[in-house]
Amino acid sequence: MCKVSRIAALFFLLLSALDAQAFCSVSWAYFDARSNGPAFVRCEDAGETFTMWQQLDANGTPVWAHSTPAVSLDRTRLLSSLDWDSLDPQGFSTVHMPADKHVFVELLESNVTLFLGTNQFPLDGNLAANLDVVVGGSAAPRSDSVIAWSRTSFSGSTYEIGGSRASGAPRLVRINGHDIFTSGFTLSSSSVSAPSKCSTCRDFDGTLTVIAGSGADTFYADARIGTTHVFSNEGDDTFHVFGTDHLGSLVVDAGSGGANTAYIGSGGNSFGIQGPLQFDGGNCVDALYVTMEDTTDTTSRQVELSAQPGIGSVKGLSADVSFTCNTILGVYPTWFELHAGPKSDIFRIDGLFAHETHIDGIGGDDSVQFTLRHDSTSGGPLYLKNTTGSIGIEVDDTGGSIPTGVELRKDYAYITNRNTHDRLAWVIWNTPNATDVSNVTLRLGDAANEVAIFGVPDAVNYFIYGGKGGMTVNLAGDKVGQDSSVALGGGDGRDVFTMTPLASGSGLISVDGGGEPAGCGPQASPCGDVLNYLGVASGAVPTSGVLVPPPGDLSNVVFFSSIEAFDGIFSGCFESGACTP
């Protein structure tokens, strides 16, 4: 008893030195004198930090351990890290708490942090029982924290985050089959009473942080109230995000050193994402491949993909899904793939945040409106398709002032900076051998731009519009597909159109020269637009156009400002010399 008295004296001295700060108490409670558990932890002071883990005791028995200082339930005795108050009514004694015993944890005040696991004893390999965490009525909403620590583990583990247990109690995280959850139940007295619903307590609604190790871990995340952070660290990790609560959020740091994969959605749709979902890419070198599923969604959606340097987001299918990294010109994730529903959807893209972006409309008559940015966030590539429907594509650079070069083929548009040759955008369609694209529209900026059209698929319409700086278009007419069409629209600058003869069966090609450059005189003016036709002319001269053949045997040149169809420009013109309006 003298030893106990000395410990008690030291304890009270410590209390007074720390301004009467309280410590978490730990006990092996029991329902009656013949019962063995469960275990019990109570943290009563604001700002308290408490750590629990499992290890072998001196006898080789797996037991629950805890940080010190900790006290007996009556708050009169200090306990060692392996000792739990036995609540022996005949006198003070302690026991080693078996590791397979259920634990109730009460966080009664604000800003209490519960650590589960340590570097020496990571939680994923040292958890053999369930924990039930409850928050006291004096704690401010969402102020307490639970940290599940497995950072030093090398094992591949399974983490089930959020959602509910079979009993309906909200789950915090289930690790390799053992639950950390919140039910509002606790021990209603210090010893003999069975657990019951606490009238002044509530389910844990604070921050949950899950820190995994370097193994190949698998995470299943569902909705929970409160903020959730997941750090998966090294290893080839896999994330299945089924939902986020509208009163919660989920932040995923997939870590570096592995090829990580994330699937967003449940049952073929993303409706379960009701609160913010963020993937944090750190220094932008983390490898993450993301698929977002909405294939069973039967509502037409307007989906927005947007990017700023270091951040990107998806809106319109669910609550916001964002991707961030802390390098100003960084690109993250490695791959983003979006599967939309069978209805007709609109995709508005203001910059691309992934190294590769894939959009599959699945069905319906979809449209993609891609606005180019000149801040390195549009480079792509962007892959577009619609598995069972059609898709219309518009690439808009009307706000651009950089001279661009555009290469258009039957399955992609490749856009570069003419000065530096850096890629500005790469949009790819009709792959592999698909025929789902119905039309492609390109709107250029006000610099001097060049467009080379090397191929047009069958039954697809291409629309090209220039800006004020003058546009040069080179069209390989023999590469225009069956039943397709090409509409070329000049801007206010001096536009130059050059084409080879069309292939047999090709669709209509039309040219709108747009306005005249500032300072140009009346027709025919040498500062007007130019048409170079590299073949034999035929057709009728449009009355609204002006044809001015050059001297000598040069390429056929037409200055014009109206809309002309190529199959109606050249009737008898160069052959007969009747090249007048």
C-alpha positions as CSV (number, residue, x, y, z in Angstrom):
1,M,0.0,0.0,0.0
2,C,3.0,2.3,0.6
3,K,3.9,2.0,-3.1
4,V,0.3,2.8,-4.1
5,S,0.3,5.9,-1.8
6,R,3.6,7.1,-3.3
7,I,2.2,6.8,-6.8
8,A,-1.0,8.6,-5.8
9,A,1.0,11.4,-4.3
10,L,3.1,11.7,-7.4
11,F,0.0,11.7,-9.5
12,F,-1.6,14.6,-7.5
13,L,1.7,16.5,-7.6
14,L,1.7,16.1,-11.4
15,L,-1.9,17.2,-11.6
16,S,-1.1,20.4,-9.8
17,A,2.0,21.1,-11.9
18,L,-0.1,20.8,-15.0
19,D,-2.8,23.2,-13.8
20,A,-5.1,20.4,-12.9
21,Q,-5.1,19.0,-16.5
22,A,-7.0,15.6,-16.6
23,F,-5.7,12.5,-18.3
24,C,-7.6,9.7,-20.1
25,S,-8.6,6.9,-17.9
26,V,-8.5,3.2,-18.9
27,S,-10.2,0.2,-17.3
28,W,-11.2,-3.3,-17.9
29,A,-14.9,-2.9,-17.1
30,Y,-17.3,-5.7,-16.6
31,F,-21.0,-6.3,-16.7
32,D,-21.1,-8.3,-13.4
33,A,-18.6,-9.9,-11.2
34,R,-18.3,-13.0,-13.4
35,S,-17.8,-11.1,-16.8
36,N,-14.5,-10.2,-18.4
37,G,-15.1,-7.0,-20.4
38,P,-15.2,-4.9,-22.5
39,A,-12.4,-2.4,-22.1
40,F,-13.0,1.3,-21.6
41,V,-11.2,4.6,-22.3
42,R,-12.5,7.9,-21.2
43,C,-10.8,11.3,-22.2
44,E,-12.3,14.2,-20.3
45,D,-10.1,17.1,-20.9
46,A,-10.1,19.4,-23.9
47,G,-7.0,19.1,-26.1
48,E,-6.1,15.7,-24.7
49,T,-4.0,13.3,-26.9
50,F,-4.2,9.6,-26.2
51,T,-2.5,6.7,-28.0
52,M,-3.5,3.0,-28.0
53,W,-1.9,0.0,-29.6
54,Q,-1.5,-3.7,-29.3
55,Q,1.6,-5.7,-28.5
56,L,2.9,-8.7,-26.6
57,D,3.4,-8.5,-22.9
58,A,6.2,-10.2,-21.0
59,N,4.4,-13.5,-21.1
60,G,4.0,-13.3,-24.9
61,T,0.3,-12.5,-24.6
62,P,-1.2,-9.9,-27.1
63,V,-2.6,-7.1,-25.0
64,W,-3.9,-3.5,-25.4
65,A,-1.4,-0.8,-24.4
66,H,-1.8,2.9,-24.0
67,S,0.2,6.1,-23.7
68,T,1.1,7.6,-20.3
69,P,0.1,9.4,-18.3
70,A,-3.2,7.5,-18.0
71,V,-5.2,7.0,-14.8
72,S,-7.6,4.6,-13.2
73,L,-11.3,5.2,-13.7
74,D,-11.6,6.9,-10.3
75,R,-8.8,9.2,-11.4
76,T,-6.7,8.6,-8.3
77,R,-3.9,6.3,-9.7
78,L,-1.4,6.5,-12.5
79,L,-1.2,3.4,-14.7
80,S,1.7,2.0,-16.7
81,S,1.3,1.5,-20.5
82,L,0.3,-2.2,-20.2
83,D,-1.9,-1.9,-17.2
84,W,-5.7,-1.3,-17.1
85,D,-7.7,-0.6,-14.0
86,S,-9.5,-3.9,-13.2
87,L,-12.3,-2.1,-11.2
88,D,-11.8,-4.7,-8.5
89,P,-14.3,-3.4,-5.8
90,Q,-12.1,-5.0,-3.0
91,G,-9.1,-2.8,-3.8
92,F,-6.9,-1.3,-6.3
93,S,-5.4,-3.7,-8.9
94,T,-4.6,-3.7,-12.6
95,V,-4.7,-6.3,-15.4
96,H,-3.2,-6.7,-18.8
97,M,-6.1,-6.1,-21.2
98,P,-6.4,-8.9,-23.8
99,A,-6.0,-7.7,-27.3
100,D,-9.2,-9.4,-28.5
101,K,-11.4,-7.4,-26.2
102,H,-13.9,-4.9,-27.5
103,V,-13.0,-1.3,-26.5
104,F,-15.3,1.7,-25.8
105,V,-13.7,5.1,-26.2
106,E,-15.4,8.3,-24.9
107,L,-14.1,11.6,-26.2
108,L,-15.9,13.9,-23.9
109,E,-14.4,17.3,-24.7
110,S,-13.3,19.3,-27.8
111,N,-10.0,18.8,-29.6
112,V,-9.2,15.4,-28.3
113,T,-7.1,13.2,-30.5
114,L,-7.1,9.4,-30.4
115,F,-4.1,7.7,-32.0
116,L,-4.4,4.1,-32.8
117,G,-1.2,2.3,-33.6
118,T,2.5,3.3,-33.4
119,N,5.6,3.0,-35.5
120,Q,6.6,-0.1,-33.6
121,F,3.1,-1.6,-33.6
122,P,1.3,-0.4,-36.8
123,L,-2.4,-0.8,-36.5
124,D,-3.1,-2.9,-39.6
125,G,-1.0,-5.8,-38.2
126,N,-1.8,-5.3,-34.6
127,L,-5.6,-5.0,-34.3
128,A,-7.6,-8.0,-33.1
129,A,-10.8,-6.4,-31.7
130,N,-13.3,-3.7,-32.5
131,L,-13.4,-0.2,-31.1
132,D,-16.5,1.9,-30.5
133,V,-15.7,5.7,-30.4
134,V,-18.3,8.1,-29.0
135,V,-18.2,11.9,-28.6
136,G,-19.4,13.6,-25.5
137,G,-22.0,16.4,-25.5
138,S,-19.5,19.0,-24.3
139,A,-17.3,18.5,-27.4
140,A,-17.9,21.0,-30.2
141,P,-19.2,19.4,-33.4
142,R,-16.4,17.9,-35.6
143,S,-13.7,19.0,-33.2
144,D,-12.2,15.6,-32.2
145,S,-9.9,13.4,-34.2
146,V,-9.1,9.7,-34.7
147,I,-5.8,8.7,-36.4
148,A,-5.4,5.1,-37.6
149,W,-1.6,4.7,-37.9
150,S,0.0,2.0,-40.0
151,R,2.8,4.0,-41.6
152,T,5.6,1.6,-40.8
153,S,3.7,-1.5,-42.1
154,F,5.0,-3.3,-45.1
155,S,1.9,-5.5,-45.5
156,G,-0.8,-5.0,-48.0
157,S,-4.0,-4.3,-46.1
158,T,-7.7,-3.7,-46.7
159,Y,-9.3,-0.6,-45.4
160,E,-13.1,-0.1,-45.5
161,I,-13.8,3.6,-44.7
162,G,-17.2,5.1,-43.9
163,G,-20.6,3.5,-44.6
164,S,-22.4,1.4,-42.0
165,R,-22.0,-1.9,-40.2
166,A,-24.6,-4.6,-40.4
167,S,-26.1,-3.2,-37.2
168,G,-26.5,0.2,-38.8
169,A,-23.9,1.9,-36.7
170,P,-21.7,4.3,-38.7
171,R,-18.3,2.9,-39.6
172,L,-15.1,4.9,-39.2
173,V,-12.8,2.4,-40.7
174,R,-12.6,-1.4,-40.9
175,I,-9.0,-2.7,-41.1
176,N,-8.4,-6.3,-42.2
177,G,-11.8,-7.3,-40.8
178,H,-11.7,-5.4,-37.5
179,D,-14.0,-2.4,-37.0
180,I,-13.5,1.1,-35.6
181,F,-17.0,2.5,-35.5
182,T,-19.4,4.8,-33.6
183,S,-22.7,3.7,-32.2
184,G,-23.5,6.2,-29.4
185,F,-23.2,3.4,-26.9
186,T,-20.9,3.4,-23.9
187,L,-20.7,2.0,-20.4
188,S,-23.3,3.8,-18.3
189,S,-21.4,3.4,-15.1
190,S,-17.9,2.5,-13.9
191,S,-18.5,-1.2,-13.5
192,V,-21.5,-3.5,-13.5
193,S,-23.8,-1.9,-16.1
194,A,-24.0,-3.1,-19.6
195,P,-23.2,-0.7,-22.5
196,S,-26.2,1.5,-23.4
197,K,-27.0,4.5,-25.6
198,C,-25.5,7.7,-24.1
199,S,-28.2,10.4,-23.8
200,T,-25.6,13.2,-23.8
201,C,-23.2,11.6,-26.4
202,R,-23.3,11.4,-30.2
203,D,-21.7,9.5,-32.9
204,F,-18.1,10.5,-33.7
205,D,-18.3,13.3,-36.4
206,G,-14.7,14.5,-36.2
207,T,-11.7,14.1,-38.5
208,L,-10.7,10.5,-39.4
209,T,-7.1,10.1,-40.7
210,V,-6.0,6.8,-42.1
211,I,-2.3,6.5,-42.6
212,A,-1.3,3.2,-44.4
213,G,2.1,1.7,-44.9
214,S,4.2,0.8,-48.0
215,G,2.4,-2.3,-49.0
216,A,-0.2,-2.7,-51.9
217,D,-3.2,-1.6,-49.9
218,T,-6.9,-1.6,-51.0
219,F,-9.3,1.1,-49.8
220,Y,-13.1,1.1,-50.0
221,A,-14.5,4.5,-49.1
222,D,-18.2,5.3,-48.5
223,A,-20.1,8.2,-47.0
224,R,-19.4,9.4,-43.4
225,I,-20.2,12.6,-41.6
226,G,-17.0,14.6,-40.9
227,T,-13.6,15.0,-42.7
228,T,-11.7,11.9,-43.8
229,H,-8.0,12.0,-44.9
230,V,-6.3,8.9,-46.4
231,F,-2.6,8.6,-46.9
232,S,-1.7,5.4,-48.7
233,N,2.0,6.1,-49.1
234,E,4.2,3.7,-51.2
235,G,2.9,0.6,-52.9
236,D,0.5,0.0,-55.8
237,D,-2.7,1.0,-54.0
238,T,-6.3,0.8,-55.2
239,F,-9.1,3.1,-54.2
240,H,-12.8,2.4,-54.6
241,V,-14.8,5.6,-53.7
242,F,-18.5,4.8,-53.4
243,G,-19.7,7.9,-51.8
244,T,-19.1,11.0,-49.6
245,D,-21.6,12.5,-47.2
246,H,-23.0,16.0,-47.8
247,L,-21.8,16.8,-44.3
248,G,-18.4,15.3,-44.9
249,S,-15.4,15.3,-47.3
250,L,-12.7,12.9,-48.4
251,V,-9.1,13.8,-49.2
252,V,-6.9,11.0,-50.7
253,D,-3.1,11.3,-50.9
254,A,-2.1,8.3,-53.0
255,G,1.5,8.7,-52.3
256,S,4.5,8.2,-54.5
257,G,6.5,5.1,-55.4
258,G,3.6,3.1,-56.8
259,A,1.1,2.9,-59.7
260,N,-2.1,3.7,-57.9
261,T,-5.7,3.2,-59.3
262,A,-8.9,4.9,-58.3
263,Y,-12.5,4.1,-59.2
264,I,-15.2,6.7,-58.4
265,G,-18.8,5.7,-58.3
266,S,-21.1,2.8,-57.2
267,G,-23.5,0.8,-59.2
268,G,-22.5,2.6,-62.4
269,N,-23.1,6.1,-61.2
270,S,-21.5,8.9,-59.2
271,F,-24.6,10.1,-57.3
272,G,-23.2,8.9,-54.0
273,I,-20.5,11.6,-54.1
274,Q,-22.5,14.2,-52.1
275,G,-19.6,15.9,-50.4
276,P,-16.2,17.2,-51.7
277,L,-13.8,14.5,-52.9
278,Q,-10.1,15.5,-53.4
279,F,-7.1,13.7,-54.7
280,D,-3.9,15.3,-53.5
281,G,-0.9,14.6,-55.7
282,G,1.8,16.1,-53.6
283,N,4.7,17.3,-55.8
284,C,2.8,16.1,-58.9
285,V,4.9,13.0,-59.6
286,D,2.5,10.5,-57.9
287,A,1.2,7.9,-60.4
288,L,-2.6,7.8,-60.2
289,Y,-5.1,6.3,-62.8
290,V,-8.7,7.4,-62.2
291,T,-11.9,6.1,-63.7
292,M,-15.2,7.9,-62.9
293,E,-18.3,5.9,-63.6
294,D,-21.7,7.3,-64.5
295,T,-22.8,4.8,-67.1
296,T,-26.2,4.0,-65.5
297,D,-27.2,7.6,-65.1
298,T,-30.3,8.2,-67.2
299,T,-30.4,12.0,-66.8
300,S,-28.8,14.3,-69.3
301,R,-25.9,16.1,-67.6
302,Q,-23.8,19.2,-68.2
303,V,-20.4,18.2,-67.1
304,E,-17.5,20.7,-66.5
305,L,-13.9,19.8,-66.5
306,S,-11.7,22.7,-65.6
307,A,-8.0,23.3,-64.8
308,Q,-5.7,25.9,-63.4
309,P,-2.0,25.2,-62.9
310,G,-1.8,22.7,-60.1
311,I,-5.5,22.1,-59.7
312,G,-8.4,20.5,-61.7
313,S,-12.0,19.7,-61.0
314,V,-15.0,17.8,-62.3
315,K,-18.5,19.2,-61.8
316,G,-22.0,18.2,-62.9
317,L,-22.1,14.5,-62.2
318,S,-21.8,14.7,-58.4
319,A,-20.4,17.0,-55.8
320,D,-17.0,18.5,-56.8
321,V,-14.2,16.1,-57.5
322,S,-10.8,17.8,-57.5
323,F,-7.2,16.9,-58.2
324,T,-4.4,19.0,-56.7
325,C,-0.6,19.1,-56.6
326,N,1.7,21.7,-55.2
327,T,3.9,22.4,-58.3
328,I,2.6,25.4,-60.1
329,L,2.8,23.9,-63.6
330,G,2.2,20.3,-62.4
331,V,-0.2,17.9,-64.1
332,Y,-2.1,15.3,-62.0
333,P,-3.4,12.6,-62.2
334,T,-1.6,10.4,-64.7
335,W,-4.9,9.3,-66.3
336,F,-8.5,10.4,-66.0
337,E,-11.3,8.5,-67.6
338,L,-14.9,9.5,-67.5
339,H,-17.8,7.2,-68.5
340,A,-21.1,9.1,-68.9
341,G,-24.6,7.8,-69.1
342,P,-26.8,6.9,-72.1
343,K,-28.6,10.3,-72.4
344,S,-27.3,13.3,-74.4
345,D,-24.7,15.1,-72.3
346,I,-22.7,18.3,-72.7
347,F,-19.0,18.3,-71.7
348,R,-17.5,21.8,-71.2
349,I,-13.7,21.6,-70.8
350,D,-11.8,24.6,-69.7
351,G,-8.3,23.2,-69.5
352,L,-7.1,19.6,-68.8
353,F,-5.6,18.6,-65.4
354,A,-4.5,15.0,-66.3
355,H,-1.6,13.8,-68.4
356,E,-4.3,11.9,-70.4
357,T,-8.0,12.5,-70.4
358,H,-10.5,10.0,-71.8
359,I,-14.3,10.8,-72.1
360,D,-16.7,8.1,-73.3
361,G,-20.3,9.4,-73.8
362,I,-21.6,5.8,-73.8
363,G,-24.8,6.8,-75.6
364,G,-27.0,9.7,-76.8
365,D,-25.9,12.7,-78.9
366,D,-23.2,14.3,-76.8
367,S,-21.2,17.5,-77.4
368,V,-17.8,18.5,-76.2
369,Q,-16.8,22.1,-75.9
370,F,-13.1,22.4,-75.3
371,T,-11.8,25.9,-74.5
372,L,-8.0,26.1,-75.0
373,R,-5.9,27.7,-72.4
374,H,-2.3,29.0,-72.9
375,D,-1.1,28.2,-69.4
376,S,0.1,24.6,-70.1
377,T,-3.3,23.1,-69.0
378,S,-4.7,22.2,-72.4
379,G,-1.9,20.0,-73.9
380,G,-3.6,16.7,-73.3
381,P,-4.0,14.4,-75.1
382,L,-7.8,14.4,-74.9
383,Y,-9.5,11.2,-76.2
384,L,-13.2,11.4,-77.1
385,K,-15.7,8.7,-78.1
386,N,-19.3,7.7,-77.7
387,T,-19.7,3.9,-77.6
388,T,-23.3,3.7,-78.9
389,G,-24.1,7.3,-79.8
390,S,-22.5,10.3,-81.5
391,I,-20.4,13.1,-80.4
392,G,-19.8,16.6,-81.7
393,I,-16.5,18.3,-80.9
394,E,-15.7,22.1,-80.7
395,V,-12.2,23.4,-80.0
396,D,-12.3,27.1,-79.1
397,D,-9.3,29.3,-79.1
398,T,-11.1,32.6,-79.9
399,G,-9.5,34.2,-76.8
400,G,-6.0,33.2,-77.9
401,S,-3.4,35.7,-79.2
402,I,-0.6,33.1,-79.8
403,P,0.0,32.1,-83.5
404,T,-1.1,28.5,-83.8
405,G,-0.5,25.7,-86.2
406,V,-3.2,23.1,-86.6
407,E,-2.9,19.7,-88.1
408,L,-6.3,18.1,-88.8
409,R,-6.6,14.5,-89.8
410,K,-9.5,12.1,-89.8
411,D,-8.9,11.1,-86.2
412,Y,-7.3,14.0,-84.4
413,A,-6.5,17.7,-84.2
414,Y,-3.0,18.6,-83.1
415,I,-2.4,22.3,-82.2
416,T,1.0,23.9,-81.6
417,N,2.5,27.3,-80.8
418,R,4.0,28.3,-84.2
419,N,6.7,30.3,-82.5
420,T,8.0,27.7,-80.0
421,H,6.4,24.5,-81.6
422,D,5.1,23.6,-78.1
423,R,1.9,21.5,-78.1
424,L,-1.1,23.6,-77.1
425,A,-3.7,20.8,-77.5
426,W,-4.2,17.3,-78.9
427,V,-7.7,16.1,-79.4
428,I,-8.2,12.5,-80.6
429,W,-11.4,10.8,-81.8
430,N,-12.5,7.8,-83.9
431,T,-10.2,5.4,-82.2
432,P,-9.9,2.6,-82.5
433,N,-11.7,2.7,-85.9
434,A,-14.8,4.2,-84.4
435,T,-17.4,6.2,-86.4
436,D,-19.1,8.1,-83.6
437,V,-17.9,11.7,-84.3
438,S,-20.6,13.7,-86.2
439,N,-18.8,17.0,-86.6
440,V,-15.6,18.9,-85.6
441,T,-15.5,22.7,-85.2
442,L,-12.3,24.7,-84.7
443,R,-12.4,28.4,-83.7
444,L,-9.1,30.1,-83.9
445,G,-7.7,33.2,-82.2
446,D,-6.6,36.6,-83.6
447,A,-3.0,35.8,-84.4
448,A,-1.7,34.5,-87.7
449,N,-2.7,30.9,-87.7
450,E,-2.1,28.0,-90.1
451,V,-4.4,25.0,-90.6
452,A,-3.5,21.9,-92.6
453,I,-6.3,19.4,-93.3
454,F,-4.9,16.1,-94.2
455,G,-8.0,14.0,-93.8
456,V,-11.8,14.1,-93.2
457,P,-13.7,10.9,-92.2
458,D,-16.7,9.7,-94.1
459,A,-20.0,11.5,-93.2
460,V,-18.3,14.0,-90.8
461,N,-18.6,17.8,-91.0
462,Y,-15.5,20.0,-90.4
463,F,-16.0,23.7,-89.6
464,I,-12.9,26.0,-89.4
465,Y,-13.2,29.6,-88.4
466,G,-10.4,32.1,-88.5
467,G,-9.8,35.2,-86.4
468,K,-8.6,38.8,-87.2
469,G,-4.9,37.9,-87.7
470,G,-5.3,36.1,-91.0
471,M,-5.6,32.3,-91.5
472,T,-3.7,30.1,-93.9
473,V,-5.5,26.8,-94.8
474,N,-4.1,23.9,-96.8
475,L,-6.7,21.3,-97.7
476,A,-5.9,17.9,-99.2
477,G,-9.0,17.6,-101.2
478,D,-8.3,14.0,-102.2
479,K,-8.5,13.1,-98.5
480,V,-12.0,14.3,-97.9
481,G,-14.3,11.4,-97.1
482,Q,-17.5,10.2,-98.7
483,D,-20.6,12.3,-97.8
484,S,-18.5,14.6,-95.7
485,S,-18.2,18.4,-95.8
486,V,-15.7,21.1,-95.0
487,A,-16.7,24.7,-94.2
488,L,-13.9,27.2,-94.1
489,G,-14.7,30.6,-92.6
490,G,-12.1,33.4,-92.7
491,G,-11.9,36.3,-90.3
492,D,-11.2,40.0,-90.7
493,G,-7.6,39.3,-91.7
494,R,-6.1,38.3,-95.0
495,D,-6.9,34.6,-95.3
496,V,-5.3,32.2,-97.8
497,F,-7.0,29.0,-98.8
498,T,-5.1,26.4,-100.8
499,M,-6.6,23.1,-101.9
500,T,-6.0,20.1,-104.2
501,P,-8.9,18.6,-106.2
502,L,-11.5,16.6,-104.3
503,A,-11.8,12.9,-104.4
504,S,-14.7,11.4,-106.3
505,G,-17.7,11.2,-104.1
506,S,-16.5,13.8,-101.6
507,G,-19.0,16.1,-100.0
508,L,-19.4,19.8,-100.3
509,I,-16.6,22.2,-99.5
510,S,-17.4,25.9,-98.9
511,V,-15.5,29.0,-98.2
512,D,-16.5,32.2,-96.4
513,G,-13.8,34.7,-96.8
514,G,-15.1,36.8,-93.9
515,G,-14.4,40.5,-93.6
516,E,-11.6,42.5,-95.3
517,P,-8.5,43.6,-93.4
518,A,-8.5,47.3,-92.3
519,G,-7.5,49.7,-95.1
520,C,-8.4,47.5,-98.0
521,G,-10.0,49.1,-101.0
522,P,-13.0,48.0,-103.1
523,Q,-13.0,44.8,-105.0
524,A,-10.8,43.6,-106.5
525,S,-8.1,44.4,-104.0
526,P,-4.8,42.6,-103.7
527,C,-5.1,42.7,-99.9
528,G,-8.2,40.5,-99.9
529,D,-8.4,36.8,-99.3
530,V,-6.7,34.3,-101.6
531,L,-7.8,31.0,-102.9
532,N,-5.1,28.7,-104.5
533,Y,-6.7,25.8,-106.5
534,L,-4.0,23.3,-107.5
535,G,-6.0,21.7,-110.4
536,V,-8.3,22.3,-113.4
537,A,-11.1,24.8,-112.6
538,S,-14.7,24.0,-113.4
539,G,-18.1,25.3,-112.3
540,A,-19.8,28.7,-112.3
541,V,-18.3,32.0,-111.1
542,P,-20.4,33.4,-108.2
543,T,-21.8,36.8,-109.0
544,S,-20.8,38.1,-105.5
545,G,-17.2,37.1,-105.9
546,V,-14.3,38.6,-107.8
547,L,-11.8,36.4,-109.6
548,V,-8.4,38.0,-110.4
549,P,-6.2,35.5,-112.2
550,P,-2.5,36.3,-111.9
551,P,-0.2,36.9,-114.9
552,G,1.7,34.0,-116.2
553,D,1.1,30.3,-115.6
554,L,1.0,30.4,-111.8
555,S,-1.5,28.8,-109.4
556,N,-5.1,29.8,-109.8
557,V,-5.9,32.6,-107.4
558,V,-9.2,34.1,-106.4
559,F,-9.8,37.2,-104.2
560,F,-13.2,37.1,-102.6
561,S,-15.2,38.1,-99.6
562,S,-18.5,36.2,-100.0
563,I,-19.5,32.6,-99.4
564,E,-18.6,30.4,-102.4
565,A,-18.9,26.7,-102.9
566,F,-15.9,25.2,-104.6
567,D,-18.1,23.2,-106.9
568,G,-19.6,26.5,-108.1
569,I,-16.5,28.7,-108.5
570,F,-14.6,27.7,-111.6
571,S,-17.0,27.1,-114.4
572,G,-15.1,27.9,-117.6
573,C,-12.9,30.4,-115.7
574,F,-9.3,29.4,-116.3
575,E,-10.0,27.2,-119.3
576,S,-12.0,29.9,-121.2
577,G,-10.4,33.0,-119.8
578,A,-13.8,34.3,-118.7
579,C,-12.6,35.1,-115.2
580,T,-14.8,38.2,-114.6
581,P,-17.8,38.5,-112.4
